[in-house]
Amino acid sequence: MSNTVQKEEKGSQIKAGYAAIIGRPNSGKSTLLNNILKHKISITSPKPQTTRMPIYGIYEDERGQIIKHIVTGIFAKVEDPVSKKINKAVGEVFKERVDVIVYLVDHTRDRDIEENKIYGISRKTDKPKIMAYNKMDIKSPSFIPHYRFMEDDSDRVVEISGLYNYNLNLLLNAIFDLLPYGAKIVDRSALAIPALNLNSKSFIAEIIREKAYIFLRKEIPYSLTTAVDGISERDNNTTYIKARIITSSNRYKSMIIGEKGKMIKEIGMAVRKELETATGRKIFLELFVERNPHWTEELF
Protein backbone atom coordinates (compact mmCIF):
# COMPACT_ATOMS: atom_id res chain seq x y z
CA MET A 1 0.00 0.00 0.00
CA SER A 2 1.37 3.40 -0.93
CA ASN A 3 1.96 6.18 1.58
CA THR A 4 -0.69 8.26 -0.22
CA VAL A 5 -3.37 5.61 0.35
CA GLN A 6 -2.33 5.23 4.00
CA LYS A 7 -2.66 8.97 4.56
CA GLU A 8 -6.09 9.01 2.93
CA GLU A 9 -7.29 6.18 5.18
CA LYS A 10 -5.97 7.89 8.30
CA GLY A 11 -7.52 11.14 7.23
CA SER A 12 -10.95 9.54 7.20
CA GLN A 13 -10.57 8.28 10.76
CA ILE A 14 -9.89 9.75 14.17
CA LYS A 15 -7.55 8.91 16.99
CA ALA A 16 -9.39 6.65 19.41
CA GLY A 17 -8.22 4.44 22.25
CA TYR A 18 -7.71 3.77 25.94
CA ALA A 19 -5.25 5.67 28.15
CA ALA A 20 -4.50 4.22 31.58
CA ILE A 21 -3.41 6.69 34.27
CA ILE A 22 -1.15 4.94 36.75
CA GLY A 23 0.76 6.18 39.78
CA ARG A 24 1.15 5.52 43.45
CA PRO A 25 -1.54 6.57 45.96
CA ASN A 26 -2.07 10.35 46.25
CA SER A 27 -0.10 11.17 43.11
CA GLY A 28 -3.08 13.18 41.84
CA LYS A 29 -4.73 10.75 39.41
CA SER A 30 -8.33 11.62 40.30
CA THR A 31 -7.73 15.37 40.26
CA LEU A 32 -6.04 15.08 36.88
CA LEU A 33 -8.89 13.07 35.37
CA ASN A 34 -11.57 15.41 36.74
CA ASN A 35 -9.84 18.51 35.38
CA ILE A 36 -9.18 17.02 31.95
CA LEU A 37 -12.83 16.04 31.64
CA LYS A 38 -14.02 19.30 33.25
CA HIS A 39 -16.43 17.19 35.25
CA LYS A 40 -16.08 15.47 38.59
CA ILE A 41 -16.31 11.72 38.07
CA SER A 42 -13.68 10.54 40.56
CA ILE A 43 -13.67 11.50 44.22
CA THR A 44 -10.62 13.06 45.85
CA SER A 45 -9.29 13.32 49.38
CA PRO A 46 -5.88 13.61 51.08
CA LYS A 47 -6.20 10.01 52.30
CA PRO A 48 -4.80 6.92 50.56
CA GLN A 49 -7.25 4.36 49.19
CA THR A 50 -9.68 7.02 47.98
CA THR A 51 -9.92 5.44 44.52
CA ARG A 52 -10.93 1.81 44.97
CA MET A 53 -11.98 0.84 41.47
CA PRO A 54 -10.96 1.87 37.97
CA ILE A 55 -12.94 4.91 36.81
CA TYR A 56 -13.48 5.19 33.04
CA GLY A 57 -13.95 8.71 31.68
CA ILE A 58 -14.35 9.99 28.11
CA TYR A 59 -12.48 12.94 26.60
CA GLU A 60 -13.41 13.98 23.10
CA ASP A 61 -12.47 16.80 20.73
CA GLU A 62 -11.97 17.28 16.98
CA ARG A 63 -8.90 15.03 17.03
CA GLY A 64 -10.68 11.99 18.40
CA GLN A 65 -11.74 10.20 21.55
CA ILE A 66 -9.80 9.05 24.59
CA ILE A 67 -11.20 6.60 27.10
CA LYS A 68 -9.19 7.43 30.20
CA HIS A 69 -9.17 5.22 33.22
CA ILE A 70 -7.49 5.56 36.57
CA VAL A 71 -5.60 2.53 37.79
CA THR A 72 -5.87 2.44 41.57
CA GLY A 73 -2.59 3.00 43.40
CA ILE A 74 -0.58 0.12 44.82
CA PHE A 75 -0.05 -0.01 48.58
CA ALA A 76 3.21 -1.11 50.17
CA LYS A 77 1.42 -2.42 53.27
CA VAL A 78 -1.61 -4.57 52.58
CA GLU A 79 -2.74 -5.67 56.02
CA ASP A 80 -6.40 -4.68 55.60
CA PRO A 81 -8.65 -6.62 53.18
CA VAL A 82 -9.58 -3.54 51.14
CA SER A 83 -5.95 -2.75 50.27
CA LYS A 84 -5.36 -6.39 49.34
CA LYS A 85 -8.26 -6.31 46.89
CA ILE A 86 -7.13 -2.98 45.45
CA ASN A 87 -3.60 -4.28 44.83
CA LYS A 88 -4.98 -7.38 43.12
CA ALA A 89 -7.26 -5.25 40.93
CA VAL A 90 -4.31 -3.23 39.59
CA GLY A 91 -2.90 -6.17 37.68
CA GLU A 92 -6.32 -7.10 36.31
CA VAL A 93 -6.73 -3.71 34.62
CA PHE A 94 -3.77 -4.33 32.31
CA LYS A 95 -5.44 -7.47 31.01
CA GLU A 96 -8.02 -5.20 29.39
CA ARG A 97 -7.41 -2.91 26.44
CA VAL A 98 -4.74 -0.27 27.04
CA ASP A 99 -3.29 1.76 24.16
CA VAL A 100 -1.27 4.37 26.08
CA ILE A 101 0.01 4.49 29.65
CA VAL A 102 0.23 7.81 31.50
CA TYR A 103 2.66 7.29 34.37
CA LEU A 104 1.93 10.03 36.93
CA VAL A 105 4.81 10.93 39.26
CA ASP A 106 4.46 13.19 42.29
CA HIS A 107 7.83 14.93 42.11
CA THR A 108 7.44 16.29 45.68
CA ARG A 109 7.87 12.78 47.13
CA ASP A 110 10.96 10.62 46.89
CA ARG A 111 10.79 7.13 45.41
CA ASP A 112 9.65 4.34 47.71
CA ILE A 113 8.39 0.74 47.64
CA GLU A 114 5.02 1.73 46.18
CA GLU A 115 6.71 3.68 43.39
CA ASN A 116 9.03 0.80 42.60
CA LYS A 117 6.08 -1.60 42.33
CA ILE A 118 4.21 0.73 39.96
CA TYR A 119 7.35 1.23 37.87
CA GLY A 120 7.87 -2.53 37.70
CA ILE A 121 4.34 -3.07 36.42
CA SER A 122 4.72 -0.35 33.79
CA ARG A 123 7.96 -1.89 32.47
CA LYS A 124 6.21 -5.21 31.83
CA THR A 125 3.96 -3.64 29.21
CA ASP A 126 4.99 -2.87 25.64
CA LYS A 127 2.47 -0.03 25.26
CA PRO A 128 3.57 3.57 24.58
CA LYS A 129 4.25 5.43 27.82
CA ILE A 130 4.04 9.05 28.86
CA MET A 131 5.85 10.06 32.02
CA ALA A 132 4.06 13.02 33.60
CA TYR A 133 5.65 14.84 36.51
CA ASN A 134 2.66 16.12 38.47
CA LYS A 135 2.25 18.91 41.05
CA MET A 136 4.73 21.15 39.27
CA ASP A 137 3.00 24.12 40.91
CA ILE A 138 4.98 23.07 44.00
CA LYS A 139 8.64 24.05 43.64
CA SER A 140 10.08 22.49 46.78
CA PRO A 141 10.78 19.81 47.74
CA SER A 142 11.46 18.24 44.36
CA PHE A 143 12.96 14.81 43.68
CA ILE A 144 12.91 14.90 39.88
CA PRO A 145 16.62 13.91 39.63
CA HIS A 146 15.73 10.64 41.40
CA TYR A 147 13.24 9.82 38.63
CA ARG A 148 15.28 10.80 35.56
CA PHE A 149 16.40 7.24 34.80
CA MET A 150 12.74 6.26 34.38
CA GLU A 151 12.39 8.64 31.44
CA ASP A 152 14.39 6.18 29.31
CA ASP A 153 11.37 3.84 29.31
CA SER A 154 8.98 6.59 28.17
CA ASP A 155 7.99 7.83 24.72
CA ARG A 156 7.09 11.30 26.01
CA VAL A 157 7.88 13.32 29.16
CA VAL A 158 5.75 16.25 30.32
CA GLU A 159 5.58 18.42 33.42
CA ILE A 160 2.05 19.23 34.59
CA SER A 161 -0.14 20.38 37.43
CA GLY A 162 -3.40 18.47 37.41
CA LEU A 163 -4.76 20.76 40.12
CA TYR A 164 -4.10 24.01 38.25
CA ASN A 165 -4.48 22.71 34.66
CA TYR A 166 -0.85 23.52 33.88
CA ASN A 167 0.32 21.89 30.60
CA LEU A 168 -2.70 19.58 30.41
CA ASN A 169 -2.90 20.52 26.73
CA LEU A 170 0.63 19.12 26.26
CA LEU A 171 -0.40 15.90 27.99
CA LEU A 172 -3.46 15.55 25.76
CA ASN A 173 -1.32 16.24 22.68
CA ALA A 174 1.07 13.48 23.71
CA ILE A 175 -1.78 11.01 24.28
CA PHE A 176 -3.37 11.73 20.90
CA ASP A 177 0.03 11.40 19.20
CA LEU A 178 0.42 7.88 20.57
CA LEU A 179 -3.15 6.62 20.11
CA PRO A 180 -4.05 4.44 17.13
CA TYR A 181 -6.44 5.54 14.38
CA GLY A 182 -9.95 4.15 14.49
CA ALA A 183 -13.65 4.81 14.95
CA LYS A 184 -15.29 6.32 18.03
CA ILE A 185 -15.53 3.82 20.84
CA VAL A 186 -18.69 5.18 22.51
CA ASP A 187 -21.34 7.82 21.91
CA ARG A 188 -20.45 10.56 24.39
CA SER A 189 -23.72 12.43 23.78
CA ALA A 190 -25.68 9.49 25.20
CA LEU A 191 -24.04 9.86 28.64
CA ALA A 192 -25.19 12.31 31.31
CA ILE A 193 -21.67 12.47 32.75
CA PRO A 194 -18.41 11.62 30.93
CA ALA A 195 -18.07 8.28 32.73
CA LEU A 196 -18.58 4.80 31.32
CA ASN A 197 -18.85 2.71 34.49
CA LEU A 198 -20.71 5.04 36.87
CA ASN A 199 -24.49 5.25 37.03
CA SER A 200 -26.39 7.72 39.22
CA LYS A 201 -26.40 5.47 42.28
CA SER A 202 -22.71 4.62 42.15
CA PHE A 203 -21.76 8.26 41.49
CA ILE A 204 -23.75 9.52 44.50
CA ALA A 205 -22.35 6.72 46.66
CA GLU A 206 -18.85 7.88 45.74
CA ILE A 207 -19.69 11.49 46.69
CA ILE A 208 -20.95 10.30 50.08
CA ARG A 209 -17.77 8.30 50.61
CA GLU A 210 -15.65 11.31 49.71
CA LYS A 211 -17.38 13.53 52.27
CA ALA A 212 -17.11 10.80 54.91
CA TYR A 213 -13.36 10.63 54.27
CA ILE A 214 -13.02 14.38 54.63
CA PHE A 215 -14.96 14.69 57.88
CA LEU A 216 -13.86 11.52 59.69
CA ARG A 217 -10.63 10.64 61.41
CA LYS A 218 -7.77 9.02 59.53
CA GLU A 219 -8.43 5.38 60.43
CA ILE A 220 -12.12 5.38 59.52
CA PRO A 221 -11.95 5.30 55.68
CA TYR A 222 -10.38 1.85 55.67
CA SER A 223 -13.47 0.56 57.49
CA LEU A 224 -16.36 2.04 55.52
CA THR A 225 -18.13 1.92 52.21
CA THR A 226 -21.34 3.50 50.91
CA ALA A 227 -24.47 2.44 49.06
CA VAL A 228 -27.42 4.25 47.51
CA ASP A 229 -30.69 2.32 47.80
CA GLY A 230 -33.06 4.66 46.04
CA ILE A 231 -33.34 7.84 43.96
CA SER A 232 -36.69 9.38 43.10
CA GLU A 233 -37.69 12.65 41.48
CA ARG A 234 -40.46 14.50 43.29
CA ASP A 235 -42.47 17.67 42.84
CA ASN A 236 -41.01 21.15 43.33
CA ASN A 237 -37.71 20.23 41.61
CA THR A 238 -36.70 17.92 44.46
CA THR A 239 -34.70 14.68 44.31
CA TYR A 240 -35.06 12.21 47.18
CA ILE A 241 -32.09 9.96 47.92
CA LYS A 242 -31.92 7.11 50.41
CA ALA A 243 -28.37 5.96 51.21
CA ARG A 244 -26.19 4.17 53.73
CA ILE A 245 -22.69 4.44 55.14
CA ILE A 246 -21.61 0.90 55.94
CA THR A 247 -18.87 0.18 58.45
CA SER A 248 -17.34 -2.89 60.03
CA SER A 249 -17.83 -2.30 63.78
CA ASN A 250 -20.09 -0.59 66.29
CA ARG A 251 -17.17 1.56 67.41
CA TYR A 252 -16.81 3.04 63.95
CA LYS A 253 -20.58 3.32 63.61
CA SER A 254 -20.69 5.50 66.73
CA MET A 255 -17.87 7.70 65.39
CA ILE A 256 -19.62 8.18 62.05
CA ILE A 257 -22.89 9.14 63.73
CA GLY A 258 -21.11 11.39 66.20
CA GLU A 259 -22.34 12.91 69.43
CA LYS A 260 -26.08 13.58 69.11
CA GLY A 261 -25.80 12.78 65.41
CA LYS A 262 -23.59 15.79 64.67
CA MET A 263 -21.08 14.01 62.40
CA ILE A 264 -23.59 12.27 60.16
CA LYS A 265 -25.48 15.56 59.80
CA GLU A 266 -22.31 17.37 58.68
CA ILE A 267 -21.54 14.65 56.14
CA GLY A 268 -25.10 14.76 54.83
CA MET A 269 -25.08 18.57 54.53
CA ALA A 270 -21.84 18.49 52.52
CA VAL A 271 -23.23 15.82 50.19
CA ARG A 272 -26.47 17.74 49.64
CA LYS A 273 -24.61 20.97 48.91
CA GLU A 274 -22.41 19.36 46.24
CA LEU A 275 -25.27 17.49 44.59
CA GLU A 276 -27.50 20.57 44.54
CA THR A 277 -24.70 22.58 42.91
CA ALA A 278 -24.12 19.84 40.33
CA THR A 279 -27.78 19.18 39.47
CA GLY A 280 -29.54 22.48 40.09
CA ARG A 281 -32.18 20.56 42.04
CA LYS A 282 -33.11 20.54 45.70
CA ILE A 283 -31.75 17.38 47.33
CA PHE A 284 -33.38 15.54 50.21
CA LEU A 285 -30.91 12.98 51.54
CA GLU A 286 -31.89 10.30 54.02
CA LEU A 287 -28.57 8.95 55.25
CA PHE A 288 -28.20 5.99 57.61
CA VAL A 289 -25.23 4.25 59.21
CA GLU A 290 -25.16 0.45 59.15
CA ARG A 291 -22.82 -2.12 60.66
CA ASN A 292 -21.81 -4.98 58.38
CA PRO A 293 -18.55 -6.75 59.34
CA HIS A 294 -18.56 -8.60 56.00
CA TRP A 295 -18.83 -5.63 53.61
CA THR A 296 -15.24 -6.02 52.39
CA GLU A 297 -16.11 -9.49 51.05
CA GLU A 298 -18.61 -7.87 48.68
CA LEU A 299 -16.16 -5.23 47.40
CA PHE A 300 -15.60 -5.44 43.60
C-alpha positions as CSV (number, residue, x, y, z in Angstrom):
1,M,0.0,0.0,0.0
2,S,1.4,3.4,-0.9
3,N,2.0,6.2,1.6
4,T,-0.7,8.3,-0.2
5,V,-3.4,5.6,0.3
6,Q,-2.3,5.2,4.0
7,K,-2.7,9.0,4.6
8,E,-6.1,9.0,2.9
9,E,-7.3,6.2,5.2
10,K,-6.0,7.9,8.3
11,G,-7.5,11.1,7.2
12,S,-11.0,9.5,7.2
13,Q,-10.6,8.3,10.8
14,I,-9.9,9.7,14.2
15,K,-7.5,8.9,17.0
16,A,-9.4,6.6,19.4
17,G,-8.2,4.4,22.3
18,Y,-7.7,3.8,25.9
19,A,-5.2,5.7,28.1
20,A,-4.5,4.2,31.6
21,I,-3.4,6.7,34.3
22,I,-1.1,4.9,36.8
23,G,0.8,6.2,39.8
24,R,1.2,5.5,43.5
25,P,-1.5,6.6,46.0
26,N,-2.1,10.4,46.2
27,S,-0.1,11.2,43.1
28,G,-3.1,13.2,41.8
29,K,-4.7,10.8,39.4
30,S,-8.3,11.6,40.3
31,T,-7.7,15.4,40.3
32,L,-6.0,15.1,36.9
33,L,-8.9,13.1,35.4
34,N,-11.6,15.4,36.7
35,N,-9.8,18.5,35.4
36,I,-9.2,17.0,31.9
37,L,-12.8,16.0,31.6
38,K,-14.0,19.3,33.2
39,H,-16.4,17.2,35.2
40,K,-16.1,15.5,38.6
41,I,-16.3,11.7,38.1
42,S,-13.7,10.5,40.6
43,I,-13.7,11.5,44.2
44,T,-10.6,13.1,45.8
45,S,-9.3,13.3,49.4
46,P,-5.9,13.6,51.1
47,K,-6.2,10.0,52.3
48,P,-4.8,6.9,50.6
49,Q,-7.3,4.4,49.2
50,T,-9.7,7.0,48.0
51,T,-9.9,5.4,44.5
52,R,-10.9,1.8,45.0
53,M,-12.0,0.8,41.5
54,P,-11.0,1.9,38.0
55,I,-12.9,4.9,36.8
56,Y,-13.5,5.2,33.0
57,G,-14.0,8.7,31.7
58,I,-14.3,10.0,28.1
59,Y,-12.5,12.9,26.6
60,E,-13.4,14.0,23.1
61,D,-12.5,16.8,20.7
62,E,-12.0,17.3,17.0
63,R,-8.9,15.0,17.0
64,G,-10.7,12.0,18.4
65,Q,-11.7,10.2,21.6
66,I,-9.8,9.1,24.6
67,I,-11.2,6.6,27.1
68,K,-9.2,7.4,30.2
69,H,-9.2,5.2,33.2
70,I,-7.5,5.6,36.6
71,V,-5.6,2.5,37.8
72,T,-5.9,2.4,41.6
73,G,-2.6,3.0,43.4
74,I,-0.6,0.1,44.8
75,F,-0.1,0.0,48.6
76,A,3.2,-1.1,50.2
77,K,1.4,-2.4,53.3
78,V,-1.6,-4.6,52.6
79,E,-2.7,-5.7,56.0
80,D,-6.4,-4.7,55.6
81,P,-8.7,-6.6,53.2
82,V,-9.6,-3.5,51.1
83,S,-5.9,-2.7,50.3
84,K,-5.4,-6.4,49.3
85,K,-8.3,-6.3,46.9
86,I,-7.1,-3.0,45.4
87,N,-3.6,-4.3,44.8
88,K,-5.0,-7.4,43.1
89,A,-7.3,-5.3,40.9
90,V,-4.3,-3.2,39.6
91,G,-2.9,-6.2,37.7
92,E,-6.3,-7.1,36.3
93,V,-6.7,-3.7,34.6
94,F,-3.8,-4.3,32.3
95,K,-5.4,-7.5,31.0
96,E,-8.0,-5.2,29.4
97,R,-7.4,-2.9,26.4
98,V,-4.7,-0.3,27.0
99,D,-3.3,1.8,24.2
100,V,-1.3,4.4,26.1
101,I,0.0,4.5,29.6
102,V,0.2,7.8,31.5
103,Y,2.7,7.3,34.4
104,L,1.9,10.0,36.9
105,V,4.8,10.9,39.3
106,D,4.5,13.2,42.3
107,H,7.8,14.9,42.1
108,T,7.4,16.3,45.7
109,R,7.9,12.8,47.1
110,D,11.0,10.6,46.9
111,R,10.8,7.1,45.4
112,D,9.6,4.3,47.7
113,I,8.4,0.7,47.6
114,E,5.0,1.7,46.2
115,E,6.7,3.7,43.4
116,N,9.0,0.8,42.6
117,K,6.1,-1.6,42.3
118,I,4.2,0.7,40.0
119,Y,7.4,1.2,37.9
120,G,7.9,-2.5,37.7
121,I,4.3,-3.1,36.4
122,S,4.7,-0.4,33.8
123,R,8.0,-1.9,32.5
124,K,6.2,-5.2,31.8
125,T,4.0,-3.6,29.2
126,D,5.0,-2.9,25.6
127,K,2.5,0.0,25.3
128,P,3.6,3.6,24.6
129,K,4.2,5.4,27.8
130,I,4.0,9.1,28.9
131,M,5.8,10.1,32.0
132,A,4.1,13.0,33.6
133,Y,5.7,14.8,36.5
134,N,2.7,16.1,38.5
135,K,2.2,18.9,41.0
136,M,4.7,21.2,39.3
137,D,3.0,24.1,40.9
138,I,5.0,23.1,44.0
139,K,8.6,24.0,43.6
140,S,10.1,22.5,46.8
141,P,10.8,19.8,47.7
142,S,11.5,18.2,44.4
143,F,13.0,14.8,43.7
144,I,12.9,14.9,39.9
145,P,16.6,13.9,39.6
146,H,15.7,10.6,41.4
147,Y,13.2,9.8,38.6
148,R,15.3,10.8,35.6
149,F,16.4,7.2,34.8
150,M,12.7,6.3,34.4
151,E,12.4,8.6,31.4
152,D,14.4,6.2,29.3
153,D,11.4,3.8,29.3
154,S,9.0,6.6,28.2
155,D,8.0,7.8,24.7
156,R,7.1,11.3,26.0
157,V,7.9,13.3,29.2
158,V,5.8,16.2,30.3
159,E,5.6,18.4,33.4
160,I,2.0,19.2,34.6
161,S,-0.1,20.4,37.4
162,G,-3.4,18.5,37.4
163,L,-4.8,20.8,40.1
164,Y,-4.1,24.0,38.2
165,N,-4.5,22.7,34.7
166,Y,-0.8,23.5,33.9
167,N,0.3,21.9,30.6
168,L,-2.7,19.6,30.4
169,N,-2.9,20.5,26.7
170,L,0.6,19.1,26.3
171,L,-0.4,15.9,28.0
172,L,-3.5,15.6,25.8
173,N,-1.3,16.2,22.7
174,A,1.1,13.5,23.7
175,I,-1.8,11.0,24.3
176,F,-3.4,11.7,20.9
177,D,0.0,11.4,19.2
178,L,0.4,7.9,20.6
179,L,-3.1,6.6,20.1
180,P,-4.1,4.4,17.1
181,Y,-6.4,5.5,14.4
182,G,-10.0,4.2,14.5
183,A,-13.7,4.8,14.9
184,K,-15.3,6.3,18.0
185,I,-15.5,3.8,20.8
186,V,-18.7,5.2,22.5
187,D,-21.3,7.8,21.9
188,R,-20.4,10.6,24.4
189,S,-23.7,12.4,23.8
190,A,-25.7,9.5,25.2
191,L,-24.0,9.9,28.6
192,A,-25.2,12.3,31.3
193,I,-21.7,12.5,32.7
194,P,-18.4,11.6,30.9
195,A,-18.1,8.3,32.7
196,L,-18.6,4.8,31.3
197,N,-18.8,2.7,34.5
198,L,-20.7,5.0,36.9
199,N,-24.5,5.3,37.0
200,S,-26.4,7.7,39.2
201,K,-26.4,5.5,42.3
202,S,-22.7,4.6,42.2
203,F,-21.8,8.3,41.5
204,I,-23.8,9.5,44.5
205,A,-22.4,6.7,46.7
206,E,-18.8,7.9,45.7
207,I,-19.7,11.5,46.7
208,I,-20.9,10.3,50.1
209,R,-17.8,8.3,50.6
210,E,-15.6,11.3,49.7
211,K,-17.4,13.5,52.3
212,A,-17.1,10.8,54.9
213,Y,-13.4,10.6,54.3
214,I,-13.0,14.4,54.6
215,F,-15.0,14.7,57.9
216,L,-13.9,11.5,59.7
217,R,-10.6,10.6,61.4
218,K,-7.8,9.0,59.5
219,E,-8.4,5.4,60.4
220,I,-12.1,5.4,59.5
221,P,-12.0,5.3,55.7
222,Y,-10.4,1.9,55.7
223,S,-13.5,0.6,57.5
224,L,-16.4,2.0,55.5
225,T,-18.1,1.9,52.2
226,T,-21.3,3.5,50.9
227,A,-24.5,2.4,49.1
228,V,-27.4,4.2,47.5
229,D,-30.7,2.3,47.8
230,G,-33.1,4.7,46.0
231,I,-33.3,7.8,44.0
232,S,-36.7,9.4,43.1
233,E,-37.7,12.6,41.5
234,R,-40.5,14.5,43.3
235,D,-42.5,17.7,42.8
236,N,-41.0,21.2,43.3
237,N,-37.7,20.2,41.6
238,T,-36.7,17.9,44.5
239,T,-34.7,14.7,44.3
240,Y,-35.1,12.2,47.2
241,I,-32.1,10.0,47.9
242,K,-31.9,7.1,50.4
243,A,-28.4,6.0,51.2
244,R,-26.2,4.2,53.7
245,I,-22.7,4.4,55.1
246,I,-21.6,0.9,55.9
247,T,-18.9,0.2,58.4
248,S,-17.3,-2.9,60.0
249,S,-17.8,-2.3,63.8
250,N,-20.1,-0.6,66.3
251,R,-17.2,1.6,67.4
252,Y,-16.8,3.0,64.0
253,K,-20.6,3.3,63.6
254,S,-20.7,5.5,66.7
255,M,-17.9,7.7,65.4
256,I,-19.6,8.2,62.0
257,I,-22.9,9.1,63.7
258,G,-21.1,11.4,66.2
259,E,-22.3,12.9,69.4
260,K,-26.1,13.6,69.1
261,G,-25.8,12.8,65.4
262,K,-23.6,15.8,64.7
263,M,-21.1,14.0,62.4
264,I,-23.6,12.3,60.2
265,K,-25.5,15.6,59.8
266,E,-22.3,17.4,58.7
267,I,-21.5,14.7,56.1
268,G,-25.1,14.8,54.8
269,M,-25.1,18.6,54.5
270,A,-21.8,18.5,52.5
271,V,-23.2,15.8,50.2
272,R,-26.5,17.7,49.6
273,K,-24.6,21.0,48.9
274,E,-22.4,19.4,46.2
275,L,-25.3,17.5,44.6
276,E,-27.5,20.6,44.5
277,T,-24.7,22.6,42.9
278,A,-24.1,19.8,40.3
279,T,-27.8,19.2,39.5
280,G,-29.5,22.5,40.1
281,R,-32.2,20.6,42.0
282,K,-33.1,20.5,45.7
283,I,-31.8,17.4,47.3
284,F,-33.4,15.5,50.2
285,L,-30.9,13.0,51.5
286,E,-31.9,10.3,54.0
287,L,-28.6,8.9,55.2
288,F,-28.2,6.0,57.6
289,V,-25.2,4.2,59.2
290,E,-25.2,0.5,59.2
291,R,-22.8,-2.1,60.7
292,N,-21.8,-5.0,58.4
293,P,-18.6,-6.7,59.3
294,H,-18.6,-8.6,56.0
295,W,-18.8,-5.6,53.6
296,T,-15.2,-6.0,52.4
297,E,-16.1,-9.5,51.1
298,E,-18.6,-7.9,48.7
299,L,-16.2,-5.2,47.4
300,F,-15.6,-5.4,43.6
